Amino acid sequence: MAETSTDIPGIVVTGASGRMGQMLIRTILDNPSARLVGAVERSGHQWVGQDIGAAMGGAEVGVTVTDDALEAFSKAQAVIDFTGPEATLAFADLAAQARAVHVIGTTGMSDEQIAQLEPASRHCAQVRAGNMSLGVNLLVQLTKKVAAALDEDFDIEVIEAHHHHKVDAPSGTALMLGEAAAEGRGVNLSEVSDSGRDGITGARKRGDIGFSAIRGGDIVGEHDVLFAGQGERIVLRHLATDRAIFARGAVKAALWGLGKEPGQYDMVDVLGL
């Protein structure tokens, strides 16, 4: 029997007018295994009430932008959310009510905010990652292995570069890499993290995991993990040249989460790494 459109999983995108929101919408519309069933924006946004295709400057697609997230979520099997920390916490509760898979690509969340996501995950599958790309998640695994193999004679520095619009630093991906390095060494990142250096900082502390952030132009995302020893350096690098890799990964995560037990997952789970 041929598959009907209603058999294809429906996905809602929050923050529909944003750069990632629009990329996610295009990716879903181009994916034969998914349907766009909702586009959410904040109350008062000029796109609310418009067809999302037309609002993005193209042909109408039959989905009207709404500020009623719960109503949109109730029609969907999955929600993809690249917004801000406070919005994501609110969307987590609504996704739980709708029993929809909640894919979270939001960065800049504090440890306390991340902990606040857990109650919602008791009612739906929640997939959260600071970066949705296959290459970055492979880099995370490599970072963990190299950090485990080298002792504190090697300083670890995570160097990241992004476009000048990015509002948080270090990036979510940089923090993923820092966590991986800390896990490899068997330490707690919060106890060895070193970022925001300025002025007379003193010598670097042995065992610290450092972070350096670059912001400029239209850089999509570049991440290096530097292991610097005496007389030698090891550099692990990932360069993103197209934001679509994150959108494709997020859609993959949304489809993977269908039918999964409630709980918290990440891209390592999705990719089976």
Backbone torsions as a table, in degrees:
resi	resn	phi	psi	omega
1	MET	NA	135.0	179.8
2	ALA	-67.3	144.9	179.4
3	GLU	-76.9	129.6	177.1
4	THR	-88.7	163.6	-176.9
5	SER	-62.1	-31.4	-178.8
6	THR	-74.8	-13.2	174.9
7	ASP	-80.1	-15.6	-176.8
8	ILE	-85.6	130.5	-176.8
9	PRO	-56.0	135.7	178.8
10	GLY	-95.2	135.9	-177.3
11	ILE	-124.0	138.4	173.3
12	VAL	-105.9	140.3	175.4
13	VAL	-112.0	126.2	174.2
14	THR	-92.1	160.9	-177.9
15	GLY	59.0	44.5	-168.6
16	ALA	-60.0	-29.1	-175.2
17	SER	-84.9	-11.5	-177.7
18	GLY	-71.6	169.6	-179.3
19	ARG	-59.3	-47.3	178.5
20	MET	-71.2	-37.1	179.1
21	GLY	-57.4	-47.4	-179.7
22	GLN	-66.6	-37.9	177.9
23	MET	-64.9	-41.0	178.0
24	LEU	-61.9	-43.3	-179.3
25	ILE	-61.8	-45.6	178.7
26	ARG	-61.9	-40.5	-178.4
27	THR	-64.8	-42.1	178.9
28	ILE	-66.9	-43.5	-179.8
29	LEU	-61.9	-28.7	-179.2
30	ASP	-88.7	-6.2	-174.6
31	ASN	-99.1	116.0	-178.2
32	PRO	-68.9	-11.8	-179.0
33	SER	-95.1	3.9	-178.6
34	ALA	-141.3	154.4	175.6
35	ARG	-122.3	139.7	170.9
36	LEU	-84.1	117.3	-179.2
37	VAL	-116.9	-2.5	179.4
38	GLY	-166.6	149.1	176.2
39	ALA	-138.1	121.5	-172.7
40	VAL	-112.7	135.7	172.3
41	GLU	-134.4	165.2	-178.6
42	ARG	-69.8	153.4	177.8
43	SER	-57.4	136.2	179.1
44	GLY	91.1	-9.6	178.9
45	HIS	-68.1	143.2	-174.5
46	GLN	-65.4	-19.3	179.9
47	TRP	-80.2	-19.1	-177.7
48	VAL	-59.3	130.3	-178.2
49	GLY	93.6	-11.7	178.9
50	GLN	-95.1	153.8	169.7
51	ASP	-65.6	133.3	-173.7
52	ILE	-64.3	-35.6	178.3
53	GLY	-62.6	-45.6	179.4
54	ALA	-66.1	-40.4	-179.6
55	ALA	-61.4	-31.8	179.2
56	MET	-84.7	2.3	175.9
57	GLY	92.1	14.3	-179.1
58	GLY	-122.3	-156.8	179.3
59	ALA	-77.7	153.9	177.2
60	GLU	-64.8	145.4	-178.8
61	VAL	-120.4	0.5	177.1
62	GLY	84.7	15.9	177.1
63	VAL	-124.0	119.8	-177.8
64	THR	-92.2	133.4	177.8
65	VAL	-66.2	133.7	-177.1
66	THR	-130.0	157.7	172.5
67	ASP	-106.4	6.3	178.3
68	ASP	-99.4	87.8	-173.3
69	ALA	-65.0	-41.8	-177.5
70	LEU	-62.9	-40.8	178.9
71	GLU	-63.2	-40.4	178.3
72	ALA	-66.8	-44.4	-177.7
73	PHE	-63.0	-33.1	-176.2
74	SER	-64.6	-19.2	180.0
75	LYS	-93.5	-3.3	-167.8
76	ALA	-114.6	157.7	170.8
77	GLN	-95.1	-18.4	-178.9
78	ALA	-151.8	152.3	177.8
79	VAL	-126.0	131.5	175.2
80	ILE	-112.8	127.2	-165.4
81	ASP	-131.9	104.0	171.4
82	PHE	-118.4	76.1	-176.7
83	THR	-120.7	-125.0	178.5
84	GLY	-124.1	164.1	-175.1
85	PRO	-54.0	-47.9	-177.8
86	GLU	-66.0	-42.1	178.5
87	ALA	-63.0	-41.3	-178.9
88	THR	-63.2	-38.5	177.4
89	LEU	-62.5	-40.9	177.9
90	ALA	-66.9	-42.3	-180.0
91	PHE	-66.2	-31.2	179.3
92	ALA	-61.3	-43.5	178.8
93	ASP	-64.7	-40.4	-178.9
94	LEU	-70.3	-38.3	177.1
95	ALA	-64.2	-38.0	177.8
96	ALA	-63.5	-42.6	177.4
97	GLN	-60.7	-38.8	-178.0
98	ALA	-83.9	-5.6	-176.6
99	ARG	55.7	38.3	179.5
100	ALA	-101.1	143.6	172.4
101	VAL	-57.8	131.4	-179.7
102	HIS	-113.8	108.7	177.8
103	VAL	-96.1	120.1	-173.3
104	ILE	-114.2	113.6	174.7
105	GLY	-109.1	6.3	-179.2
106	THR	-63.1	134.5	176.3
107	THR	-112.8	174.0	179.2
108	GLY	82.4	12.8	179.8
109	MET	-82.5	138.2	176.9
110	SER	-76.8	164.8	177.0
111	ASP	-57.8	-38.1	179.8
112	GLU	-65.2	-42.2	178.9
113	GLN	-66.3	-39.8	177.4
114	ILE	-61.8	-40.8	178.1
115	ALA	-63.0	-31.9	-179.0
116	GLN	-71.2	-12.0	177.2
117	LEU	-76.5	-22.5	-170.6
118	GLU	-59.9	-44.1	-178.8
119	PRO	-56.9	-38.0	179.7
120	ALA	-65.6	-31.1	-177.4
121	SER	-71.5	-7.6	175.4
122	ARG	-74.8	-12.7	-174.8
123	HIS	-118.4	-8.2	179.4
124	CYS	-156.3	162.2	174.2
125	ALA	-75.8	129.8	-177.5
126	GLN	-122.2	118.0	179.5
127	VAL	-111.3	113.2	-177.5
128	ARG	-123.6	133.4	176.7
129	ALA	-152.3	142.7	175.6
130	GLY	-70.9	-14.4	177.6
131	ASN	-155.9	134.0	-173.7
132	MET	-98.5	3.3	-173.9
133	SER	-85.3	148.4	177.4
134	LEU	-60.7	-45.9	-176.5
135	GLY	-61.2	-42.4	-179.5
136	VAL	-66.1	-39.6	-178.8
137	ASN	-70.1	-29.8	169.8
138	LEU	-66.2	-40.7	177.9
139	LEU	-60.9	-38.4	177.2
140	VAL	-59.0	-46.4	-179.2
141	GLN	-65.6	-40.0	177.6
142	LEU	-64.0	-41.2	179.7
143	THR	-59.7	-43.7	179.6
144	LYS	-61.0	-43.1	-177.6
145	LYS	-68.9	-42.5	-179.7
146	VAL	-67.1	-41.5	179.3
147	ALA	-62.1	-36.1	179.4
148	ALA	-69.6	-28.1	-176.3
149	ALA	-84.3	-21.2	-175.6
150	LEU	-111.1	143.9	179.2
151	ASP	-91.4	-169.9	-173.9
152	GLU	-75.3	3.3	170.1
153	ASP	-68.3	-17.2	176.4
154	PHE	-103.3	118.3	173.0
155	ASP	-75.4	142.3	178.6
156	ILE	-112.3	127.5	177.2
157	GLU	-131.2	128.9	175.2
158	VAL	-101.2	119.0	-176.0
159	ILE	-114.8	122.8	-177.4
160	GLU	-129.2	148.4	179.1
161	ALA	-133.5	135.1	178.6
162	HIS	-142.7	170.0	178.5
163	HIS	-61.7	162.2	-173.9
164	HIS	-75.4	-3.4	177.1
165	HIS	-85.8	-15.7	-173.9
166	LYS	-66.3	135.0	-171.4
167	VAL	-103.4	-12.6	-177.7
168	ASP	-117.2	149.5	176.7
169	ALA	-153.3	142.2	-7.7
170	PRO	-61.9	160.7	179.8
171	SER	-66.5	161.2	176.5
172	GLY	-58.6	-36.9	178.9
173	THR	-67.2	-42.1	178.0
174	ALA	-59.5	-40.5	179.2
175	LEU	-67.7	-37.4	174.0
176	MET	-57.8	-44.6	-179.2
177	LEU	-67.7	-39.8	176.9
178	GLY	-63.1	-41.6	177.3
179	GLU	-62.3	-40.3	179.7
180	ALA	-64.1	-42.7	178.7
181	ALA	-63.9	-42.4	179.4
182	ALA	-64.2	-42.0	178.9
183	GLU	-62.8	-41.7	177.9
184	GLY	-59.8	-35.2	-179.7
185	ARG	-88.6	-7.1	179.2
186	GLY	73.9	34.0	179.4
187	VAL	-126.5	168.1	177.6
188	ASN	-92.9	123.2	-176.0
189	LEU	-57.6	-38.4	-177.0
190	SER	-61.3	-21.3	-178.3
191	GLU	-91.5	-14.5	-176.8
192	VAL	-124.8	2.5	-177.5
193	SER	-69.7	138.4	-180.0
194	ASP	-136.7	106.6	-178.8
195	SER	-141.8	169.8	177.2
196	GLY	65.2	38.3	-179.7
197	ARG	-70.0	137.9	177.8
198	ASP	-161.2	137.7	177.8
199	GLY	78.3	-154.8	-178.7
200	ILE	-81.5	97.8	-173.4
201	THR	-96.3	-12.5	-173.5
202	GLY	81.9	172.1	-178.3
203	ALA	-66.1	153.5	177.8
204	ARG	-65.6	138.2	-179.6
205	LYS	-82.1	132.1	179.3
206	ARG	-57.5	132.1	177.5
207	GLY	91.6	-9.3	179.4
208	ASP	-68.9	150.8	172.0
209	ILE	-110.5	113.5	-173.7
210	GLY	-94.2	158.3	177.4
211	PHE	-131.9	133.7	174.7
212	SER	-128.8	133.5	-176.5
213	ALA	-120.5	134.2	175.9
214	ILE	-117.0	136.1	177.1
215	ARG	-129.1	126.5	178.9
216	GLY	-178.7	146.1	172.6
217	GLY	55.5	-136.7	-176.1
218	ASP	-116.2	30.5	-178.8
219	ILE	-60.0	122.2	-178.6
220	VAL	-71.0	-46.4	178.9
221	GLY	169.5	123.7	177.9
222	GLU	-133.6	131.7	-178.3
223	HIS	-135.5	125.5	173.3
224	ASP	-117.2	139.3	168.3
225	VAL	-113.7	113.4	-176.0
226	LEU	-101.6	125.0	172.4
227	PHE	-109.6	105.8	-172.2
228	ALA	-109.2	113.0	177.0
229	GLY	-111.4	-170.6	177.7
230	GLN	-79.9	111.8	176.0
231	GLY	84.4	0.7	177.5
232	GLU	-157.1	152.9	177.7
233	ARG	-137.4	143.5	173.1
234	ILE	-117.4	130.1	179.7
235	VAL	-124.4	122.2	171.9
236	LEU	-102.3	132.0	-171.8
237	ARG	-135.9	141.7	169.9
238	HIS	-132.9	129.9	177.1
239	LEU	-117.4	125.5	174.2
240	ALA	-102.6	128.7	-179.7
241	THR	-113.0	-6.9	-177.1
242	ASP	-144.8	119.3	-179.4
243	ARG	-59.7	-16.9	-179.0
244	ALA	-61.8	-24.3	-179.9
245	ILE	-63.1	-34.0	179.6
246	PHE	-72.5	-39.0	179.2
247	ALA	-65.6	-44.1	179.1
248	ARG	-62.6	-40.2	177.8
249	GLY	-64.3	-39.5	-179.7
250	ALA	-66.4	-40.7	178.0
251	VAL	-66.7	-39.6	175.8
252	LYS	-59.1	-43.0	179.4
253	ALA	-63.8	-41.1	-179.7
254	ALA	-62.6	-44.2	-179.3
255	LEU	-70.5	-36.1	177.4
256	TRP	-62.6	-37.0	-175.1
257	GLY	-71.9	-14.8	-178.5
258	LEU	-62.4	127.6	178.9
259	GLY	82.4	-5.0	178.1
260	LYS	-75.2	151.8	176.5
261	GLU	-64.1	150.1	174.3
262	PRO	-54.9	144.2	-179.5
263	GLY	154.0	179.4	-178.7
264	GLN	-104.5	129.6	-178.4
265	TYR	-129.4	168.1	174.4
266	ASP	-137.1	-176.4	-175.7
267	MET	-70.7	-21.0	174.3
268	VAL	-63.2	-40.4	175.3
269	ASP	-64.1	-47.2	-176.8
270	VAL	-60.1	-42.3	-174.8
271	LEU	-89.1	-7.4	179.3
272	GLY	66.7	32.5	-178.6
273	LEU	-81.6	NA	NA
